[in-house]
Amino acid sequence: AELPGFSVQVNLSAAEIKRLADRIIAKSKETYDAVAAVPLDKVNFANAIAPLAELDAQQFPLVQACVLPRMVSPSEDICRASAEAEKRLDSHFLLCRQREDVYRVVKAFTERGERIGPEATRFVQYLVREFERNGAKLTQTKKKEMEKLKSLIDDLNLKYIQNMNDFTKFLLLSEEELAGMPLEFLKDLEETDGKRKVLLTGYYVTPILEHCKKVGSTRKQIAVAYGQKGGNQNVAILEKLVQIRHRLARLLGYSNYSDFAIEPRMPMTSRKVLEFLEEMSEQLSDLANRELTVLKELKMKEEGDAQFGMEDLLYYMKRGEQHKVDLDIGEIKRYFPVKLVISGMLKMFQDLFALRFEEIKDVEVWHDTVRLFSVWDASSSDLLGYFFLDIFSREGKYDHTCVVALQNGCMCSNGSRKVPVAVLLSQCPKEFDGNSALLRFPEVVRIFHEFSHVVHHISNRATFSRFSSLRLEGDFAEIPSLLLENWCYESISLKMMSGFYQDITKSVSTEACQSLKRRRDMFAGLKLKQEILLCLVDQIIHTSENVDIDELIKDLHPKVILGIPLLEGTSPASCFPRIAVGYDAVCYSYIWSEVFAADLFATKFKDDLLNQHAGLRFRNKVLAPGGSKGPLEIITDYLGREPSLQPFIQS
């Protein structure tokens, strides 16, 4: 069936994927060559900027049609063709972003002072910045050096992760040393010479740190062994990585790597991030101190000793939680049958944001469990976009819950509008023998969080494809989803998504909802303090030269974590993958987004969760602009004031 505003094929064969990738690359090269050929004194919006915007609008859905199959297709051939296409397309687009001839033309346009609207101006700024961050204005020699540094970084990243994964150490512990561990946990451990073999992976380590009763020495032994997982090798790799990142940043004209990483994000400078983290740490100290006093009292009662170390933290937090929160996790799960969670979630988003979802049957999809919905504005009946739900587990499918954009909402040069299209992927259990499959509560929250990204994407009304919601900087992209996670902890909304699996008219009790919320908030100060410590380390090493990372952590640890010293013998720098790969210099981002989300929730929604007027205003003011305006400007305009830390600290 032909869908208005969306013409992408989602079911390509391996040969079609290869041909489509060839076509994309050829068309892209042709457009870039045409822009590069514009004489610098004849440059205008129509010949220099519009062709690049149109190329992005037309090609993004074609690129996604090539790369989605790698995540979802049951056929190995198609997955392989998709992965190869992705690799080719990635390296082609990287070359495009480094083209000095095109950069010169775009830069010449900025100097001509032609009058264009605010969104177009922002688009041009993005283009210039993207070219410059990819080295388009460097000399050939410097470009070569940049390539060398980037591939060194890739190699070291890989080595760091490999060292962590190759770590095969284990400890042999007696049953006495494992006192308090559940029987099924012990049964899972291999026996050697009358002792149990504990592999040092999170799967085994976390339960021991949480449950190993009255045997502080076991917890300490496990925590120390686990805390040096990557060994000295990884500390050396991380220090080298940081040096190379600084060299790369300086080559591109930044004073340090952190400033390079943060420039396109909400805070814009590393100084702003450091100030934010230090203020957060200070504001949380009272709360965290009160929490620590509770834990020390528990330890005194149980072990007759109030000396508190990092190895005690998880165990006594768990004990504190058991005292305060009456919650049977196995029992809770029985209230979340997959189908009910999904239908309740869809209803809630429709009610809150004044949307209407309609399922479209008889449409070609990549698997028979996939569903497609159109999304309409409930009052104007305008078509806003489409989403696919591919939520059931199957062999060979990408195994995390996430959202993939298939098309961005944008205007095309012929005046037509492409509508946003997204896919929600997950690995929910399937029904078995007519019995509804059940979701664990964290899975409910995860799906809800990711579906919020779908709604953010589909609410987008920007003109340029580049400003789609799923292409936003991480800080801003996560704010709406973290805000909406709150609905998973309030009984009015949670009851809409739950029902006992044998009698769905019985929704989860108000007491259980309150317990889930209490459990989320227990020891939040201490948990955040640990997170802030790692974020501070991440910022400091990426703003200064030649830092001895382990020494830095040893020095900061007691200052941030209320006097508790770093556990002797551990080396956090050896086993902290986020700083090494993927979140280098931007670990702060999650806490940053949480603070903004808490302010929005407390100010606009807390007292009336299903208020459609508030939901609609949020959709139009915060979700609709996408990246077409500055995120701080969007949020300040919506709140009517500067955002504040206070609601987060109080909540």
Secondary structure, DSSP 8 states (H G I E B T S, - for coil): --BTTB---S---HHHHHHHHHHHHHHHHHHHHHHHTS-GGG--IIIIIHHHHHHHHHHHHHHHHHHTHHHH-S-HHHHHHHHHHHHHHHHHHHHHHT-HHHHHHHHHHHHHT----HHHHHHHHHHHHHHHHTTTTS-HHHHHHHHHHHHHHHHHHHHHHHHHHT---EEEE-TTTTTT--HHHHHTSEEETTEEEEE-SHHHHHHHHHH--S-HHHHHHHHHHHTTTTHHHHHHHHHHHHHHHHHHHHHTT-SSHHHHHHTTSSS-SHHHHHHHHHHHHHHHHHHHHHHHHHHHHHHHHHHS-----HHHHHHHHHHHHHHH----HHHHHTT-BHHHHHHHHHHHHHHHHTEEEEEE-S---SSTT-EEEEEEETTT--EEEEEEEEEE--TTS--S-EEEEEE--EE-TTS-EE--EEEEEEEE---BTTB--B--HHHHHHHHHHHHHHHHHHT---SSGGG-GGGS-HHHHTHHHHHHHGGGGSHHHHGGG--BTTBTTS---HHHHHHHHHHHHTTHHHHHHHHHHHHHHHHHHHHSSS--HHHHHHHHHHHHTTT----TT--GGGG-HHHHTT-TTTTTHHHHHHHHHHHHIIIIITT-TT-HHHHHHHIIIIITTTTSS-HHHHHHHHHTS---SHHHHH-
